[in-house]
Amino acid sequence: MTAPIVGHLDPFFFEVVEAVHRDLRTVYGTANPFVFAISGTGSAGMETAVSNFVEPGAKFAVFTAGFFGDRIAEMGRRHGARVVRCEKPWGETFSEAEAAEFIDRERPQVVAFVHAETSTGVLQNPEWITRPAHAAGAMVIADCVTSLGGIPIRIDASGIDVAFSCTQKGLSCPPGLSPLTASPRAIEWLRARKTDPPIWYLDLKLITDYYEGQHRYHHTAPITMFYALREGLAAIRDEGVEQRFARHQRWHVEFVQRMRAMGLEMYVAEGNRIPTLNTVRVPEGVNDVRVRKLLLEEHGIEISGGFGPLAGKIFRIGLMGPLATKDNLDFFCEALEKCLAGAPAVA
Ligand SMILES: *Cc1c(COP(=O)(O)O)cnc(C)c1O
């Protein structure tokens, strides 16, 4: 990120952009020509997806069982969509039968779901939603903010039409860009759109004209963030994307065993867990804020707590990128054990 900053129309910058797009296709698991890194964090990608693919007045079905599903629904509302929500308690997934029943009843034009729901630690099987949605002729948007770079998404195989993500989670980069991809079918849909997307800054047609072809100036890309993303993706390529996914899975399995050995329980049912974002129940009688404060102050480890209906009930523990190693797991488990016992550790 300390490399010299070139201009936003410099040929070198577009070489960097090309490398970023190529490697993003690999981590997304797609051959989609349409891949961009939107300027802004994950929420900018979310707003790009909603404002470009959900026209005002369109029926928009959102599957939500957590905080980020609610955010998508809220964006749909602000963009004038007719939002219908399929809701379940935080921590659950949607079965194919449930998704089919809802979609058949509501007949939406666009459907959205969260692949990895960061507020709960739940992983949703994309095909359980894409299959019934496609059968009803609807397009599918997936929030892959927490999953990209951490676990396989396999956009093409899973039938996701539009996906967005961020740089600061599974890709282990600084925050600032939102990798977005859209299928050829979604792009056709976009071209057929009758009205301009209401947010000029996130208009994918204008963004395409900037990054491709004649490189017509639209906005100034955050050059430094592209350098960071390029390096983050190169690190993934060096390790091998499948090897990285396997490493995350391996240490997740080990993590679960260690929690069990400490008498702790996972919040999410086995089979529905995000390997890179582990949610552990706060044991009875334990003050989660105090434990997290001790972890940070005595050991320099930051984990998150639950919020909304899960406030005080779960710990949210990231195990991704350079953190997913035996050494880090040993370090963390030892520290957690001490903090749960309430004993200030010796630094
Ligand atoms: C973090 C997150 C977002 C929002 O991303 P920001 O980078 O904070 O804007 C959206 N969806 C999910 C699932 C997330 O985890």
The ligand as an SDF file (V2000), in Angstrom:
LIG
                    3D

 15 15  0  0  0  0  0  0  0  0999 V2000
  -19.7310   -7.1940    7.2750 C   0  0  0  0  0  0  0  0  0  0  0  0
  -20.9480   -7.6030    6.5350 C   0  0  0  0  0  0  0  0  0  0  0  0
  -21.6610   -6.7160    5.7140 C   0  0  0  0  0  0  0  0  0  0  0  0
  -21.3240   -5.2480    5.6180 C   0  0  0  0  0  0  0  0  0  0  0  0
  -20.0370   -5.0530    5.1910 O   0  0  0  0  0  0  0  0  0  0  0  0
  -19.2260   -3.6990    5.5680 P   0  0  0  0  0  0  0  0  0  0  0  0
  -17.8860   -3.9840    4.9690 O   0  0  0  0  0  0  0  0  0  0  0  0
  -19.2200   -3.6030    7.0600 O   0  0  0  0  0  0  0  0  0  0  0  0
  -19.9210   -2.5710    4.9330 O   0  0  0  0  0  0  0  0  0  0  0  0
  -22.7280   -7.2090    4.9770 C   0  0  0  0  0  0  0  0  0  0  0  0
  -23.1000   -8.5030    5.0710 N   0  0  0  0  0  0  0  0  0  0  0  0
  -22.4490   -9.3840    5.8750 C   0  0  0  0  0  0  0  0  0  0  0  0
  -22.9000  -10.8040    5.9090 C   0  0  0  0  0  0  0  0  0  0  0  0
  -21.3630   -8.9560    6.6310 C   0  0  0  0  0  0  0  0  0  0  0  0
  -20.7350   -9.8250    7.4140 O   0  0  0  0  0  0  0  0  0  0  0  0
  1  2  1  0
  2  3  1  0
  2 14  2  0
  3  4  1  0
  3 10  2  0
  4  5  1  0
  5  6  1  0
  6  7  2  0
  6  8  1  0
  6  9  1  0
 10 11  1  0
 11 12  2  0
 12 13  1  0
 12 14  1  0
 14 15  1  0
M  END
$$$$
